Amino acid sequence: MDHIGQLIEFNSTAFPRQQQDEELVNSDTMHGHALSKFIGDALEQRGFGEIRYVAEDWGWCCLLPNEGYELFYGVCSYEVAEFMIQFSPSRPVIRRLFRKIDVSERLGRLQRTVFEILENAPGRTQGPDWTS
């Protein structure tokens, strides 16, 4: 099934606030580094390459090595055990200069793999669930 443009909602008690979450612009209300790293480590084991973690104002931007366009998943949490995972690009085809790039295969693989990782995550109390 195609989930491009959708988010994953996920609840787990296994990914508490970490010291790295202090790097977030809104660190007083957000966290998510533990879950970002859990997903990233699992993706690296599955051959996606080394993930780079960047603190943003909306949460953690987790950049995957990719040629031709930026590919990432983002993790944020406003509540202690409630998380939202987003993906970028958010469309199956993107434009770069004067050409179109079909990103659906690589993006779809990333989304399916992250969903599978979350289905087997520790401390899961709800989800993962796709939402728009």
C-alpha distance (Angstrom), angle and dihedral (degrees) to the residues before:
residue distance angle dihedral
M1 . . .
D2 3.81 . .
H3 3.82 113.1 .
I4 3.80 98.5 168.6
G5 3.79 109.3 144.7
Q6 3.80 93.1 22.4
L7 3.80 132.1 111.3
I8 3.78 131.3 -138.9
E9 3.79 119.8 -127.7
F10 3.78 114.6 -157.2
N11 3.80 136.4 171.9
S12 3.80 124.0 -159.3
T13 3.78 136.9 150.5
A14 3.83 92.6 -151.3
F15 3.82 98.5 80.9
P16 3.82 110.5 64.5
R17 3.79 127.8 173.1
Q18 3.83 113.0 -70.3
Q19 3.78 133.8 -161.1
Q20 3.84 89.6 -103.5
D21 3.82 89.1 63.0
E22 3.81 87.7 72.9
E23 3.83 86.2 75.8
L24 3.81 90.4 68.2
V25 3.79 115.8 103.0
N26 3.81 89.3 -130.0
S27 3.81 95.5 37.3
D28 3.79 92.3 144.9
T29 3.82 90.5 66.7
M30 3.83 105.3 21.5
H31 3.77 141.9 58.8
G32 3.81 138.1 155.6
H33 3.79 108.9 138.4
A34 3.82 93.3 118.0
L35 3.81 92.5 54.8
S36 3.82 92.0 41.4
K37 3.79 89.9 54.8
F38 3.81 93.4 44.1
I39 3.81 90.5 54.3
G40 3.81 92.3 41.9
D41 3.80 94.0 51.4
A42 3.81 90.3 50.2
L43 3.82 91.6 47.8
E44 3.80 91.0 50.2
Q45 3.82 89.6 52.1
R46 3.82 87.8 52.6
G47 3.80 92.9 54.1
F48 3.82 102.8 -98.9
G49 3.81 92.5 126.8
E50 3.78 132.5 -121.3
I51 3.80 113.6 -30.1
R52 3.81 120.7 -139.6
Y53 3.83 116.3 -148.8
V54 3.79 120.2 -147.7
A55 3.81 125.0 -177.5
E56 3.82 110.5 -131.8
D57 3.79 134.2 176.9
W58 3.83 90.3 -102.4
G59 3.84 97.8 44.0
W60 3.81 136.8 -81.1
C61 3.80 120.3 -14.2
C62 3.81 108.3 -156.5
L63 3.81 109.7 -163.5
L64 3.78 120.7 -157.4
P65 3.78 122.6 -154.6
N66 3.79 104.7 -101.6
E67 3.76 135.6 154.5
G68 3.79 123.0 -130.4
Y69 3.80 100.1 12.7
E70 3.80 141.7 25.8
L71 3.81 114.2 -91.4
F72 3.79 122.0 -173.5
Y73 3.76 147.9 144.0
G74 3.78 121.0 -140.1
V75 3.79 128.6 -149.9
C76 3.78 127.9 -163.5
S77 3.76 137.6 161.1
Y78 3.77 129.9 -168.4
E79 3.79 94.6 177.0
V80 3.79 128.6 51.2
A81 3.83 96.9 -101.4
E82 3.84 104.8 10.2
F83 3.80 118.1 99.9
M84 3.77 138.5 -179.4
I85 3.81 122.7 -157.2
Q86 3.80 120.3 -162.8
F87 3.80 132.0 -177.0
S88 3.77 135.2 -144.3
P89 2.92 133.5 -122.1
S90 3.78 90.3 44.4
R91 3.82 95.5 -166.7
P92 3.82 129.8 63.6
V93 3.82 92.8 -126.1
I94 3.80 125.9 38.3
R95 3.80 131.9 -174.7
R96 3.79 124.7 -124.7
L97 3.77 113.7 -177.8
F98 3.80 104.7 -53.6
R99 3.77 99.7 -15.8
K100 3.77 139.0 75.8
I101 3.80 122.1 -130.5
D102 3.80 121.4 -157.5
V103 3.82 104.4 -141.3
S104 3.80 96.7 168.8
E105 3.82 97.8 103.8
R106 3.83 97.6 50.5
L107 3.81 93.8 36.9
G108 3.80 92.1 47.1
R109 3.80 90.8 50.4
L110 3.81 90.3 50.7
Q111 3.80 92.3 49.2
R112 3.81 94.3 47.4
T113 3.80 91.5 47.9
V114 3.82 94.3 48.7
F115 3.81 90.0 48.7
E116 3.82 90.2 50.9
I117 3.83 90.9 48.6
L118 3.81 90.5 52.1
E119 3.81 92.7 47.6
N120 3.81 87.4 62.0
A121 3.82 97.9 38.2
P122 3.80 121.4 126.8
G123 3.79 121.9 -107.6
R124 3.81 92.9 20.3
T125 3.80 111.3 169.5
Q126 3.81 99.5 166.0
G127 3.78 138.1 5.9
P128 2.87 151.7 -39.8
D129 3.80 89.3 -144.1
W130 3.82 130.1 167.5
T131 3.78 115.7 -125.8
S132 3.80 134.2 170.2
